[in-house]
Amino acid sequence: MSFELFNLNKPLANAISDMGFTEATAIQLEAYPAILTGKDVVAIAPTGTGKTIAYLMPIIKLLKYSEQKHPRILIVAPTRELVLQTVGEINALTKYANIRCAGVYGGTSMKTQKQVVYDGLDILVATPGRLFDLQLSGVLRLQSIQKLIIDEVDEMLNLGFRHQMISFMDSLPQKRQNIMVSATLSEEVEEIISQYFEEPIWVDTTISGVSTDRIEQSFYQVQNYHTKVNLLKNLLFTNEDMQRVIVFVGSRKMADKLHTQLCVLFPDEIGVIHSNRSQNQRINALVKFEEGLHRVLVSTDIAARGIDILDVTHVINFDTPQVPGNYIHRIGRTARAEKTGIATMFVAPNEMVHKEKIELLLNKKLIEIPFPEDVDISDKLSKEEVSTPYDKDYLKQKPLEKKNGAFHEKKDKNKKVNLGGPGKKKDMKGLPSKRGSKKK
């Protein structure tokens, strides 16, 4: 369906045209009229289907010019990268409109962001932590908020932002429109919906919550970490089709370790991103990857949601995600904008149970690729693998042995009974009287 059928105002229609959009996606078709009603909306759609544009179009269309300082639209996102991306799309959509927008997030000067908020905004995009900080500072007031949009709320809860979320939601005006946009929903998210949303309109364009038809999915059985490194190096060295690759790992420490090892063989081709990197480092890593200066981006799950980088040819799950939903978010970085992509997973023996849960979620078996004969299989285990028990019986507690304990006789001096020191005398009942008591 063409965007012309949305009856957009001229500034918004021209902006959509400049962005190169011609046909609307399913989530845009269903969410747009639902949000225009002013009722609470919960929109569920797979990654890469244009969820951000879906909620921004009706919001921007309804937003009237105002000179008031306090923001009227609040968008909360889990990561700094998603905040920056959302601000970028808002700026593109408001190219021909006079709308003030800014993003606030941790890792940068709070003084600068306080000044931006103080100068006046129409739309504020924020991470939960920095939003909470600005509220405490007193410079940010939310009494004028008309619409609250929560993007990827389940990821915010995973990152430990529940307290901040509940705090700012309780401080917002009761009369407002709540919009929640996500690729998946957990039970904890549903509890928040039931508590804060009033008879929401549900928009669900997923098929069993998953849409991966355009992604070729497979896995290798790999013995250990060092063998995974050998396999990854081999694939990057021999496969010329791997032009833009995201490699997902399970921890920040492993991301840095793998980045260092790959840079030896592929200097100036590898970037890394995780939450311990500075804001400038994270932005530069994304820019270099998006512009093709880096061929590979090593990342934790921080880049698994909301990061819209076109033409990602391959996603490699170096570690098998323990949460099946995270697998969906990871592979959703490829095959965006109706394109195709390839997703490969390295599965160690102790990760097979996680792979089976992923297959259960997908309702299909992943294709196993035979391990290449020219790749060295290492017998060496990483520190993490050495310290990780592979025997499930380690969870069982051993019965405590009964012990009599140590026993010895007290010394004679410790056997004495305290009968009261000097100056204490016993009253008629045989109890010591208090010092300074009045004489009767």
C-alpha positions in Angstrom: 0.0 0.0 0.0 1.3 3.4 -0.9 1.9 6.1 1.8 -0.4 8.4 -0.2 -3.4 6.5 1.2 -2.5 7.6 4.7 -3.6 11.1 3.9 -0.5 12.6 5.4 -0.1 16.4 5.6 2.2 17.9 3.0 5.4 18.4 5.2 5.2 14.8 6.4 4.4 13.4 3.0 7.4 15.2 1.5 9.7 13.9 4.2 8.6 10.3 3.6 9.3 10.8 -0.1 12.7 12.2 0.6 13.5 9.2 2.8 12.8 6.9 -0.2 9.8 5.1 1.2 7.2 4.1 -1.3 5.2 1.2 0.2 4.1 0.8 3.8 4.7 -2.3 5.8 2.1 -4.4 7.6 2.8 -2.9 11.0 2.7 0.7 9.6 -0.7 -0.1 7.9 -2.2 -1.4 11.2 -0.5 0.8 13.8 -1.1 4.2 12.0 -4.9 4.3 12.3 -4.8 2.7 15.8 -2.6 5.4 17.2 -4.6 8.1 15.5 -7.6 7.1 17.7 -5.8 8.4 20.8 -6.3 5.1 22.7 -3.5 3.1 24.2 -1.8 0.8 21.7 0.4 -2.3 22.0 2.1 -3.0 18.6 4.0 -6.3 18.1 6.0 -6.9 14.9 9.2 -8.7 13.8 12.4 -6.7 13.7 13.2 -4.9 10.5 9.5 -4.1 9.6 9.5 -0.4 10.2 8.0 -0.2 13.8 9.7 3.2 14.5 8.2 4.8 11.5 4.9 3.2 12.3 4.5 5.1 15.6 6.3 8.3 14.5 4.1 9.1 11.5 0.7 9.5 13.4 2.5 11.2 16.4 4.1 13.8 14.2 1.0 14.3 12.2 -1.0 15.1 15.3 1.7 17.3 16.9 0.8 21.0 16.7 3.2 23.9 16.9 3.9 25.1 20.4 6.4 27.4 22.2 6.0 25.8 25.6 9.3 24.5 27.1 8.2 21.2 28.6 8.1 18.1 26.2 4.7 16.8 25.1 6.0 13.5 23.6 8.2 11.1 25.6 9.9 8.2 23.8 11.8 5.8 26.0 14.3 3.3 24.5 16.7 0.8 26.1 20.0 1.8 24.6 21.8 4.9 23.5 22.2 3.6 20.0 18.4 3.2 19.6 17.9 6.7 21.1 20.2 8.2 18.5 18.6 6.2 15.7 15.1 7.3 16.7 16.2 11.0 16.9 17.6 10.6 13.4 14.4 9.3 12.0 12.4 12.1 13.8 14.7 14.7 12.3 14.2 13.2 8.9 10.4 13.0 9.3 10.2 16.6 10.6 12.5 18.0 7.9 9.7 20.4 6.7 8.1 21.0 10.1 9.1 23.2 13.1 9.4 20.5 15.8 12.0 20.4 18.5 13.5 17.0 19.3 16.5 15.8 21.3 17.9 12.5 22.7 19.3 12.1 26.2 21.4 9.1 27.4 24.1 8.2 29.8 27.8 8.3 29.0 27.8 11.9 28.0 27.7 15.3 29.8 24.6 15.6 31.8 25.1 19.4 32.1 24.8 19.7 28.3 21.7 17.6 28.2 20.1 19.6 31.0 20.6 22.8 29.0 19.0 21.2 25.9 16.0 20.2 28.0 15.8 23.6 29.7 15.8 25.4 26.3 12.6 23.6 25.4 11.5 20.5 23.5 8.5 19.0 21.8 9.7 15.4 21.7 12.2 13.9 24.1 13.8 10.5 23.4 15.6 9.0 26.4 17.1 6.0 28.0 15.5 5.1 31.4 18.6 5.8 33.4 19.3 9.3 32.1 15.5 10.2 32.1 15.5 9.2 35.8 18.6 11.4 36.5 17.1 14.4 34.7 13.9 14.1 36.7 15.9 14.1 40.0 17.8 17.2 38.9 14.5 19.1 38.6 15.2 20.5 35.2 12.9 17.9 33.4 9.2 18.2 34.2 6.8 15.7 32.7 3.4 17.2 33.6 2.9 18.2 29.9 3.4 14.7 28.4 0.5 13.8 26.2 1.9 10.6 24.6 4.3 8.0 26.1 6.0 5.6 23.7 8.0 2.7 25.2 10.3 1.0 22.6 11.6 -2.5 23.3 10.3 -2.6 26.9 11.3 -6.2 27.5 15.0 -5.3 26.8 14.7 -2.4 29.4 13.6 -4.9 32.0 16.4 -7.3 31.0 18.9 -4.4 31.5 17.5 -3.8 35.0 15.5 -0.6 34.4 12.3 -1.7 36.0 12.6 0.7 39.0 13.3 3.7 36.7 10.4 2.7 34.4 7.9 2.5 37.2 9.2 5.8 38.7 8.7 7.9 35.6 5.4 6.2 34.6 4.0 7.0 38.0 5.1 10.6 37.6 3.3 11.2 34.2 -0.1 12.7 33.9 -2.9 10.1 34.1 -4.6 11.5 31.0 -2.2 10.4 28.3 -1.9 8.0 25.4 0.4 5.0 26.0 2.1 3.2 23.1 4.2 0.2 23.4 6.2 -1.2 20.5 8.2 -4.4 20.5 9.1 -7.6 18.7 8.3 -9.8 21.6 6.4 -9.8 24.9 7.2 -11.4 28.2 5.0 -12.1 31.2 6.6 -9.2 33.1 5.8 -6.8 30.2 2.2 -8.0 30.2 2.0 -7.2 33.9 3.1 -3.6 33.1 0.5 -3.4 30.3 -2.3 -4.6 32.6 -1.2 -2.1 35.3 -0.7 1.1 33.2 -2.6 0.6 29.9 -6.3 1.2 29.7 -8.1 -1.3 27.3 -5.3 -1.0 24.7 -5.7 -1.7 21.0 -3.5 -4.7 20.1 -1.7 -4.7 16.8 0.1 -7.9 16.0 1.6 -8.6 12.6 3.8 -11.5 13.6 3.3 -15.1 12.7 3.7 -17.0 16.0 5.8 -14.0 17.0 8.5 -14.9 14.4 9.1 -13.9 10.8 12.3 -15.3 9.5 11.3 -16.6 6.0 13.9 -14.5 4.2 16.8 -15.6 6.5 18.8 -18.8 5.7 19.5 -20.3 9.1 22.1 -23.0 9.9 24.5 -24.1 12.7 27.9 -25.7 13.2 28.7 -28.1 16.1 31.9 -26.6 17.6 33.8 -28.1 20.5 35.0 -25.0 22.4 35.9 -21.3 22.3 39.2 -21.6 20.5 37.8 -23.9 17.9 35.0 -21.3 17.4 37.7 -18.7 16.8 39.4 -20.9 14.2 36.1 -21.5 12.4 35.2 -17.8 12.3 38.6 -16.9 10.9 38.3 -19.5 8.3 34.8 -18.4 7.2 35.8 -14.7 7.0 39.0 -15.6 5.1 37.4 -18.0 2.5 33.9 -16.6 2.1 33.9 -13.5 -0.1 30.1 -13.1 0.3 30.7 -12.1 3.9 30.9 -8.4 3.2 29.0 -7.0 6.2 28.9 -9.3 9.2 27.7 -8.9 12.8 29.2 -11.4 15.2 27.2 -11.7 18.4 28.8 -12.9 21.7 27.5 -13.4 25.2 29.6 -11.0 27.2 31.5 -7.7 27.1 34.7 -9.4 28.1 34.4 -12.0 25.3 33.6 -9.2 22.8 36.9 -7.5 23.5 38.8 -10.7 23.5 37.4 -11.9 20.2 37.9 -8.4 18.6 41.6 -8.5 19.6 42.1 -12.0 18.1 40.4 -11.1 14.8 42.3 -7.9 14.4 45.6 -9.9 14.1 44.4 -11.6 10.9 42.1 -8.8 9.7 43.6 -5.4 10.7 41.4 -2.4 10.2 38.4 -4.6 9.3 36.9 -5.3 12.7 34.8 -3.1 15.0 33.5 -3.8 18.5 30.5 -2.5 20.4 29.2 -3.2 24.0 28.0 -1.2 27.0 31.4 -0.7 28.5 32.7 1.2 25.5 32.5 5.0 25.6 29.7 6.8 23.7 32.1 8.0 21.0 33.6 4.6 20.6 30.1 3.0 20.1 29.0 5.7 17.6 32.2 5.4 15.6 31.9 1.6 15.5 28.4 1.8 14.1 29.3 4.5 11.6 32.4 2.6 10.3 30.4 -0.6 10.0 27.4 1.1 8.3 29.7 3.0 5.8 31.6 -0.2 4.9 34.9 0.9 6.5 34.6 -2.1 8.8 33.7 -5.5 7.4 32.8 -7.1 10.8 31.1 -5.8 13.9 31.6 -7.8 17.1 28.8 -7.1 19.5 26.9 -8.1 22.6 23.1 -8.1 22.5 23.3 -4.3 22.7 23.1 -4.2 18.9 20.4 -6.9 18.7 17.5 -4.6 18.9 16.4 -1.5 17.1 19.7 -0.9 15.2 18.7 -0.5 11.6 21.8 -1.1 9.4 20.9 -2.1 5.8 22.7 -4.7 3.7 24.0 -6.8 6.6 24.8 -10.0 4.7 25.5 -12.3 7.6 24.7 -12.7 11.3 26.9 -15.1 13.3 25.9 -16.3 16.7 29.4 -17.0 18.1 27.6 -17.9 21.4 24.2 -19.7 21.3 21.8 -17.3 23.1 20.3 -18.8 26.2 17.0 -16.8 25.7 15.4 -18.0 22.4 13.8 -14.5 21.9 17.3 -13.0 21.7 18.1 -15.2 18.8 15.2 -13.7 16.9 16.4 -10.2 17.6 20.0 -11.0 16.6 19.2 -12.6 13.2 16.7 -9.8 12.6 19.7 -7.5 11.9 19.9 -9.1 8.4 17.2 -9.5 5.7 15.9 -6.0 6.4 13.8 -4.0 3.9 12.6 -7.1 2.1 16.1 -8.4 1.5 17.5 -11.8 2.2 20.2 -12.7 4.7 22.2 -15.6 6.3 22.3 -16.5 10.0 24.8 -19.0 11.3 25.2 -20.3 14.9 28.2 -21.9 16.6 26.9 -24.5 19.1 29.1 -26.0 21.7 28.1 -29.3 23.5 26.8 -27.5 26.5 24.8 -25.1 24.3 22.8 -27.8 22.5 19.9 -27.4 24.9 19.6 -23.7 24.0 19.6 -24.5 20.3 16.7 -26.9 20.9 14.7 -24.2 22.6 15.4 -21.9 19.7 14.1 -24.6 17.2 11.0 -25.0 19.4 10.3 -21.3 19.2 10.9 -21.3 15.4 8.9 -24.5 15.0 11.5 -25.9 12.7 14.9 -27.6 12.7 18.0 -25.6 11.8 20.2 -26.9 9.1 23.5 -28.4 10.4 26.6 -27.7 8.3 29.4 -30.2 8.5 32.5 -28.9 10.3 35.2 -27.9 7.7 38.0 -30.4 7.5 40.7 -27.7 7.1 39.8 -26.0 10.4 41.9 -26.9 13.4 40.0 -28.4 16.4 41.6 -27.1 19.6 41.9 -29.1 22.8 42.5 -26.0 24.8 39.7 -24.6 26.9 39.2 -20.9 27.7 39.1 -19.7 31.3 35.3 -19.4 31.2 35.0 -23.0 29.9 37.4 -24.4 32.5 35.4 -22.7 35.3 32.0 -23.8 33.9 30.8 -27.1 35.2 29.5 -29.4 32.5 28.1 -32.0 34.9 24.5 -31.2 35.8 25.0 -32.9 39.2 27.0 -30.0 40.4 23.7 -28.3 41.3 22.9 -31.0 43.8 24.0 -30.1 47.4 26.0 -32.7 49.3 24.6 -33.7 52.7 26.4 -31.9 55.6 28.6 -34.1 57.8 27.6 -34.2 61.5 30.4 -32.8 63.6 30.7 -32.6 67.4 32.7 -29.4 67.2 35.6 -28.3 69.4 35.3 -28.4 73.1 37.7 -27.5 75.9 37.4 -26.6 79.6 37.3 -22.9 80.6 40.2 -21.5 82.5 39.7 -20.9 86.2 39.7 -17.1 85.8 36.8 -17.4 83.3 34.7 -19.5 85.6 34.3 -16.6 88.1 30.8 -15.2 88.5 30.3 -11.4 88.4 28.8 -10.5 91.7 29.0 -6.7 91.2 31.9 -4.4 91.4 32.9 -1.8 94.1 30.4 0.8 95.0 27.5 -1.6 94.3 25.3 -2.8 97.1 22.4 -5.1 97.2 19.0 -3.9 98.1 16.5 -5.8 100.2 15.5 -8.1 97.3 19.1 -9.0 96.6 19.4 -6.9 93.4 22.1 -4.4 92.9 20.9 -0.8 93.4 21.6 1.8 90.8 24.2 4.4 91.3 23.0 7.9 92.1 19.6 6.6 93.3 17.9 8.9 95.8 18.1 7.9 99.5 14.8 7.2 101.0 
